[in-house]
Amino acid sequence: MRVLMLSWEYPPVVVGGLARHVHALARHLVRDGHEVTVLCRHVAGTDAETHPATDRVVEGVRIVRVAEDPMHVTFERDLVAWTLAMGHAMVRAGQGLLRAGWRPDVVHAHDWLVTHPAIALAEHAEVPLVGTIHATEAGRHSGWLSHPLNQQVHSVEWWLANRVDSLITCSQAMRREVAHLFEVCGEDIAVIHNGIEERGWRVPADEVASARAAHSPSGAPLLLYFGRLEWEKGVQDLLAALPGIRREHPGTRLVVAGEGRHLEELLEQARRLRIRRAVEFAGHLSDRDLRAVLAAADAVVLPSRYEPFGIVALEAAAAKAPLVASTAGGLGEVVIDGETGLAFTPGDVDALGAAVGRVLADPASATIRAAAAQSRLAGDFDWGRIAESTAEVYRRAKPRVPETLGRPKIATGNTFDV
């Protein structure tokens, strides 16, 4: 089967978990004998002179990267215009593939940013359109669509959900969310979890010791958060809990690994709570450095307020790191409280602190739970099985006659209360 995937991020352009998802899915589909072409982009802020369009085969996957057009727009300041410009470049690149005689059997759109080119190319090629919605604008903002940008993004998500021939979400929680927000039948949505590749997570003892010495030289307890620094990731709740954790477990240190728009607010919060010296904002860590810190940490804390799936929880499990996670969205399906980690209600700072305290007070039990989390990966989150399930969705998808869709109504209150 010939598959045309569209994604606004694909390694080495990595913004969040989407890049890793598309990368792994594409490679495993190729291993199963499918022919996969990924339409993606270069890093933002470049142009056709610094980063011209490329067409290469890497790990068996054909990767077509479009260049940014001359128009002066930026992702940070002009999100919708930037997205439309990227989509226009993808349409032209996709048409080039069709003119050259390469025609897909299915088009697979990953998230709202590639909705326009995915619909255009699927209709032009007259093939089924499959869409995966990895997160929603309403979910990221706790149900509120107060600003024009929120409403614009939501309406494109609604369009994708209602236009595709087959729809996929990464968790049962996301299926319920998508069905409610976009007025589609939940029974028609396929749930296919994200996955993890277990190989490469073992770290040499000397690298673990070096990471421990670098981040907690006194030998005090070491906590780790890794992921994007956005409000919905809940790092503010972890910082709020840290003074209490340090009272019970003096000297406890926290490494915050990641980048995002919430960084300055988190820095100010740490100063206000007088824990700035106990928190290391490490920025983006290389895979090798991250795996060393994961192996060195006494607990990995994932305090998300909103989390469609939580691929970081799988990465922590692969490293056999003790997990403390909220039950937000898909995290509640990944982390089984008391069995593969400890869980707490999103936003409950006291419960978060208590769960971390339990891990630090009883490392033997934490180690048992971490081993159980790792052993679950091969059965429930194997990329080979995920690729097979996705290919089955492709095979079942049949192109519909496109219907005319008006603009969706935008709730004036909280969308989850409608």
Secondary structure as GFF3:
##gff-version 3
##sequence-region A 1 418
A	DSSP	beta_strand	2	6	.	.	.	ID=ss1
A	DSSP	alpha_helix	17	31	.	.	.	ID=ss2
A	DSSP	beta_strand	35	41	.	.	.	ID=ss3
A	DSSP	beta_strand	54	58	.	.	.	ID=ss4
A	DSSP	beta_strand	61	66	.	.	.	ID=ss5
A	DSSP	alpha_helix	79	99	.	.	.	ID=ss6
A	DSSP	beta_strand	106	110	.	.	.	ID=ss7
A	DSSP	three_ten_helix	112	114	.	.	.	ID=ss8
A	DSSP	alpha_helix	115	125	.	.	.	ID=ss9
A	DSSP	beta_strand	129	132	.	.	.	ID=ss10
A	DSSP	alpha_helix	137	140	.	.	.	ID=ss11
A	DSSP	alpha_helix	148	163	.	.	.	ID=ss12
A	DSSP	beta_strand	166	169	.	.	.	ID=ss13
A	DSSP	alpha_helix	172	182	.	.	.	ID=ss14
A	DSSP	three_ten_helix	186	188	.	.	.	ID=ss15
A	DSSP	beta_strand	189	191	.	.	.	ID=ss16
A	DSSP	alpha_helix	205	215	.	.	.	ID=ss17
A	DSSP	beta_strand	222	226	.	.	.	ID=ss18
A	DSSP	three_ten_helix	231	233	.	.	.	ID=ss19
A	DSSP	alpha_helix	235	248	.	.	.	ID=ss20
A	DSSP	beta_strand	253	257	.	.	.	ID=ss21
A	DSSP	alpha_helix	263	272	.	.	.	ID=ss22
A	DSSP	three_ten_helix	276	278	.	.	.	ID=ss23
A	DSSP	beta_strand	279	283	.	.	.	ID=ss24
A	DSSP	alpha_helix	287	296	.	.	.	ID=ss25
A	DSSP	beta_strand	299	302	.	.	.	ID=ss26
A	DSSP	alpha_helix	311	318	.	.	.	ID=ss27
A	DSSP	beta_strand	323	326	.	.	.	ID=ss28
A	DSSP	alpha_helix	331	334	.	.	.	ID=ss29
A	DSSP	beta_strand	342	344	.	.	.	ID=ss30
A	DSSP	alpha_helix	349	361	.	.	.	ID=ss31
A	DSSP	alpha_helix	363	380	.	.	.	ID=ss32
A	DSSP	alpha_helix	383	396	.	.	.	ID=ss33
A	DSSP	three_ten_helix	415	417	.	.	.	ID=ss34
###
